[in-house]
Amino acid sequence: MKSVSGVEFAKVLERHGWVLLRVQGSHHIYGKQGSNVRLSVPIHGHRSLKTGLVTHLMKLAGLTEQDM
């Protein structure tokens, strides 16, 4: 899995229908209509997210590596 920053991951989510609900500190909270899932994406400049976090967020969002 390639490394991805929080900003890049947020753009991927928005392309797949996720909407920014609110910002709390450095975390952007995303939601999708018809889903109870809320995703908290840390935005710390252009630092890469850890692989485990990206995998977890992708699973919750229903994304695959090809979606990235």
N, C-alpha and C positions, 0 to 999 in steps of 0.2 A: 504494500500500500504506500503510495507516495505521501509525502508530508504536505499538510495543508494548514494555512493559517485560519484563524477565526473569521476574518473578513472574507476570505475565499469560500469557506464553508457556508457562511451566511448567504452569499450570492447563489450558491448551489441550492440551498433551501428555498430561496425566493423564486428560482426558476421552476421549482417543482410545486409551487402553490402555497408554500408556507408564508405567513404574514407576520411582520414584526408587531408584537402586541405592546411591548413596553421595554424600557431600558432601566436596569437597576444596577447602578455602578458601572462596572465594565462588562456586565453580562446582558446580552440581548435575548429576550424571551420571545420565542416564536410559537405560533399556533396555526392550526389549519381547520377550516370550516368542516364540521362533521366529525371531528376527532377530539377526544378528551386529552390527547397528549400535548404536553408543553415541553419545548426544548430550550434549554439554557445554554447559549453559546458564548463562551468567554472571548472577548475581543481585547487582546492585549497587544495593540500595534500590529505588526506583521510577524509576530512570533508563531512558530508552528505549534499546533495542538498535538498532544500526545496521542499515539496510535490507539491506545485503549479507549480514550474518550471519543475519538473519531468513529471507531467501530461501534461503540455504544449508541452514539447519536444517529449514526446511519441506520442501525437496527430499529431504533424507535421511530425514525422518520420513514422507514420502509424503502430505503435507498440501497443500491448496490454499488460496487466499485465502478461499474460502467457508467453510472449516473454522474460520477464525479467528473 
